[in-house]
Amino acid sequence: MLIQILEENFNAWERLQSYETSQNFIGKCGATSVFVGTMRDFNEGDQVQSLFLEHYPEMTQRYLEKIAQETFKQWDILDVLIIHRVGEINIDEQIVLTAAWSAHRSEAFAACRYLIEELKHRAPFWKRETLSNQTRWVSSNTPA
């Protein structure tokens, strides 16, 4: 299990490959499910210039560990990975990467979806968008 909270942009595919290479999944893993969230330039009908994600480091780390552990209890998975950005995020930068490995696709899909839905709706992140003429706080309880 790997959980990271980063202040700098990252390449999701390089991080995924690096972590997968470091694990001993040979012959055990039949499925990998991945979600990558990228900063877009619009939200709620407005053009967005950037996003700032605030968090309390210890609280956020504990919560991410908690949801990762919950996936192991709910599904027959081999491993999970969560990487999430904080701080200033610009258009087209990676925000989040979740991945789940399992012998079978149904468990990998379900676990990966659970991770991103929990992050999106309940994780302790506070989002402030910068628009062309203002900033605004954004609710994290938005539809998928």
ZAFI-371245 format. One record per residue (C-alpha): residue in one letter; x negated, y, z. Coordinates in steps of 0.2 Angstrom, whole numbers, plus 2048, in hexadecimal, padded with zeros to 3 digits. Last residue first. Layout:
BEGIN
AXYZ;...
END
This chain:
BEGIN
A86083C7CD;P86C8497D5;T8668567E1;N8638547F4;S85285D7F4;S85A86E7F5;V85087C7ED;W84988B7F5;R84889A7E9;T83C8A67E2;Q8408B57D7;N83D8BE7C6;S8368B17BA;L83A8A27C5;T82F89B7D3;E83688C7DB;R8358887EE;K8378767F3;W83686F805;F83085D807;P836852815;A83B84380C;R84E84080B;H8558427FA;K8478417ED;L83B8377F7;E84882A7FC;E84E8297EA;I83C8277E4;L8388197F0;Y8498107ED;R8478117DA;C8358097DC;A83C7FB7E7;A84B7F77DC;F8407F67CC;A8337EC7D4;E83F7E07DC;S8497DD7CB;R8397DC7C1;H8327CC7CA;A8217C77D2;S8217D97D9;W8187E97D8;A81F7FA7DD;A81A80B7D7;T81E81D7DC;L81582C7D4;V81A83E7D8;I8178507D3;Q80D84F7C3;E80985F7BA;D8138647AB;I8188757B2;N80E87A7C1;I80E8747D3;E80887E7E2;G8078757F2;V80C8637F4;R80A8547E9;H8108427EC;I8088317E9;I8118227EE;L80B8107EB;V8148007EF;D80E7EE7F1;L8127DB7EE;I8257DD7EE;D8337D17F4;W8407DF7F8;Q8487E7807;K83B7E5815;F82C7EA809;T8367F9803;E8397FE815;Q8267FF818;A82480B80A;I833816810;K82A817821;E81981B81A;L821829811;Y82982F820;R81982E82B;Q80F83881E;T81D84581D;M81E84882F;E80B848831;P808855823;Y817861826;H81D865814;E81E873808;L8208707F5;F81D8807EA;L82487F7D8;S81F8897C9;Q8268937BA;V83888D7BA;Q8448927AD;D8568927B4;G8658877B1;E86487E7C1;N8528797BE;F84687C7AF;D83487B7AB;R8318697B0;M8248637BD;T8218507BA;G8288417C4;V8208307C0;F82A8207C4;V82280F7C3;S8287FD7C4;T81B7EF7C2;A8207DE7BF;G8197CC7BE;C80C7CE7CC;K8057BF7D4;G7F97B87C7;I7EC7C67CA;F7F37D27D6;N7E37D57E0;Q7E37E77E2;S7D67F47DD;T7DB7F37CA;E7ED7F87CF;Y7E78077D9;S7DC80D7CA;Q7E980A7BD;L7F68137C7;R7EB8227CB;E7E68237B9;W7F88227B3;A7FE82F7C0;N7F083C7BB;F7EF8487CA;N7F285A7CE;E7EB8607DE;E7F38627F0;L7F584F7F2;I7FF8447FE;Q7FA8327FC;I802822801;L7FA8117FB;M800800800;
END
